[in-house]
Amino acid sequence: MMTGRYKVFINRRLGRILVSGKPEDEVLINEGWKVIYEHQDWKNAFAYARDYADKHDYILEWYLEEEKEVLKDALIN
């Protein structure tokens, strides 16, 4: 399972939002992306990103393996 915070990255020029818990995605900051939200819980980060994307008509992206891990944990608990 991933540790650390989940970040919501945004690239307004491209109209895209990414939810990620992967530290390697922080290189996106050097490519014009900004972090607009962080949370320990993937569901909260995703909900924030989804609402933002809906409001601004942006493309929402996330990693299925992170979502699967959260859903798997929910089923176990």
Residue pairs with C-beta under 8 A, 6 or more apart in sequence:
1 69
1 73
2 21
2 22
2 66
2 69
4 21
4 23
5 21
5 38
5 39
5 40
6 19
6 20
6 21
6 38
6 39
6 40
6 41
6 42
6 44
6 45
6 46
6 66
7 19
7 20
7 21
7 25
7 26
7 35
7 37
7 38
7 45
8 17
8 18
8 19
8 35
8 36
8 37
8 38
8 45
8 48
8 49
8 52
9 17
9 18
9 19
9 20
9 25
9 28
9 29
9 33
9 34
9 35
9 36
10 16
10 17
10 18
10 33
10 34
10 35
10 36
10 52
10 58
11 17
11 28
11 31
11 32
11 33
11 34
13 32
14 32
14 59
15 56
15 57
15 58
15 59
16 58
16 59
16 60
16 61
17 49
17 52
17 53
17 58
17 59
17 60
17 61
18 25
18 28
18 33
18 49
18 61
18 62
19 42
19 45
19 46
19 49
19 60
19 61
19 62
19 63
19 66
20 62
20 63
20 66
21 42
21 63
21 66
22 63
29 35
36 52
37 45
37 48
37 49
37 52
38 45
39 45
39 48
42 66
42 67
42 69
42 70
43 70
46 62
46 67
49 60
49 62
50 60
52 58
53 59
53 60
